[in-house]
């Protein structure tokens, strides 16, 4: 399992898609936070925190994490190397876990350069102000769990197709549906008292608690449950394909 995990991470950062994915994330976030005028622009509004970044990051990550995970299994099936992979002396669950953890770790590593934003904000709040480190920590923790969910969705989607494009689009749809779609459906007030529970089922509902500095066990349990659901579904799909 460790060898697969290490191999996946090394292959990602030694391939063009690794550089491109990280480049897109910081190009888009940098433009919206520092250049393009609007609600997310930090220099325009002189935000004393990084709330704009943490509100913007999930939207960019939906595209980036879909791209990072799309080749995890689809390429293995397309090239026929899946058979060799599954004959290794490890279980199918361990193969899925290794691929999933690799994507999750890559996503977390991708957040590290954003500490420059924290440093910048800290230097802006020197005159009688102090940065809310608790909120910063909670927000990063929320992003880490959100990346975990996106990784699980991406791995599941990659198992459904041999085409990386189809895997990308499916992951994109599922991530968008769970993050924003459910909340949007609930806002239409179509189902009466059920609207609140539909909104509560969305990733955004629970992620918003983290960026407010509220770290609740119920939110952590929610994210972990979604991860388990998609990883279990991935395990089911790969067993069905092996029949």
N, C-alpha and C positions, 0 to 999 in steps of 0.2 A: 504493500500500500504506500509506504514512504517513497519508494522508487517512482511510482506513478505520479504521486503528488509533486515530487521534485522535478520530474520530467516535464509535467504540464506547465509549471511555473517558469522553468528555464526556457521552454519552447515559446512561451508567450512573450517574454521580454527580449528574446532573440529574433522575433519575427516582426515584420513591418506593422502588423495589426496592433501589436503592443504599443509601439511608439505613437501610432495614429490614434488609438483609443484614448491614451492619456493626453495627447495633444488636443484632441477635440474637447475633452472634458475641461481642460484649463483654458483653452481658447474661448470657448463659449462662456464659461463662468467669468473669466477675466473681462470679456467684452461687456457682459451685462452688469458686472459689479463696478467696473472702473471707467468704462468708455461710453457705452450707450446710455443716453438719458432715459430715465424711467423709474419705476417703483423699486427696482433692485439696485440702483446706482448708489454706492456708498459715498463717493466723493461729492455727489450732488446734495445728499441729505445729511451727510456727516453722521451716519449711524454710529452709536457708541457700542455696538455689538455686531455680531456676524449673522443676525437673523436673516438678512437677504440671501446670504450664501446657503444657509441651511434650508431655506424655502425653495431656492432655485435648484440646488443639487439633485434632488430626486428626479426632476424632469429630465435633466441631462443624463443621469444614471440609467434611466429607462432605456435610452438608446445605446449608451455605452456598454452596459451590462449585457444587453441582448447581443451586441456584436462580439463581446468577449467570450460568451458561452456558446455561441451558435455552432462552433466546430467541434465541441467537446466529444460528442458521439456521432454526429452526422457524418463527419469526415472519416471516422473509424468504419462506419458501415459502407460508406461510398468507396473507400479504398480496399475494403475487405480485411483490414487489420483487426477488426473486432473479434474475429475468431481466435487470433493469436493472443489477444489481450485476455479473453475469457478462459483460455487454457492455462494461464498462469496459476501458480499455487495459492491463489487468493479467491475469496468468494465474490459473487456478483455484487453483493452489498458493499464490499470493501472497494471495488472498482468504482462504483457510483459515489461512494463517500470520498474517495481520493479526488475524483474529478470535481465534485462539488466544493470540497475544501480548497482546492487549487484556485477555482474561480473566485471564491469568497476572499481568500488571502490576497489575490491579485487586486480585487476591488478595494480592500483595506489599504494595501500598499499605495494605491493610487490616491488615497486621501492625504498622504504624508506631506506632499508639497503645499497643501492648503494651509499648513501651519504658518506659512508666510503671511496669510491673511490675518491670522491671530496676532502675529507680531506687529503688523501694521496697525491694527485696531488698538492694541495695547499701548502703542506709541502715541495714538491720538487721544488717549484718555489720561494724560499725565496731569492735567491742570485740575486738581481737586476731584477727579473722577477715578473710578476703579472699574476694571472690566469684570463682568459677571462670569467668573471662572466656573461656577456650578452649572450655569446654563450652557456654557461652551462645552463642558464635559458631557452633560446630558445630551446635547445635540449631536456630538460626535458618536456617542453610544447609540443613539437612535439611527444614525446613518449606517453604523456597522451592522445593526440588526436588519435594516432595510436592504443593505447590500446582500446579506445572507439570504433573505427571501428572494430577491431578484436572481441570485445565483442558483437557487433551487428551481425556480421557474425556468431559467435558461437551460439547465441540465435536462429537465423534463421535456422541454420543447425540442432540444437537440436530439433526443431519442426518438421523436416522432417521425423525423424525416431524414433522408439522405442528402437533401438539398439544404445547404447552409442558409440560403435566402429564405426558404420556407420556415426554417427553425428560427431565424431572426425575426420574421414578421409575426410568428405565433407568440414568441416570447414578448415581443413589443406589445401585442394586443392584450395578453394576459396581465402583464405588468401595469399597463395603463388602466385596464378594467379594475384591477384590485386596488390600485393607488387612488385613482380619481373617479373612475366610472361608477363605482358603488356609491360614493358620496354624491355624485351628480344625480344619480337615480333617486336617492333619498331626498334631494333638494326639490324634486318635482312635486313632492307631496301627493303621490299617487296611491299610497297604500296605508294612509292613516297612521295609526300608532306604530306600524312596522317601519315607517320611514327612518325613525331614529335608529333602529337596530340594523337597517341596511347601511346607514352611514357609519355606524359603529363597527361594521364588518370590514370597512375599508382600511387599507394600510395607512392612508393619510390621517385618519382619525387618531390612531395610536401613535403615529410618528409625531404628530403635533404636540402630544404631551411631553415627549422628550425635548423638543426644541423650546418648550416653556420651562424646562428645568425640572419637570415632574417625572421621576423615575419610578414607575409602578411595576410591581410583580405581574399584575394582570396584563400589562402591555408587553412585557418580556415574554410571558407565557403565550400570548397571541402570536408574536412573531415566530417563536420556536415551533408553535403548532402548525403554522402555515408551511414552515420549512419541512417539518416531518411529513405533512400531507403530500407535498410535491416530490420529496425524495422517495416516499413509499410508492407513489404513483409511477415514478421513474423505474423503480424496482419491478413493479408489476408489468410495465411495458416491455422491459428488456427480457423478462421471462417469457412473455407472450411471443416475442420475436424469435426466441430460441426454440420454440416448439416446432 
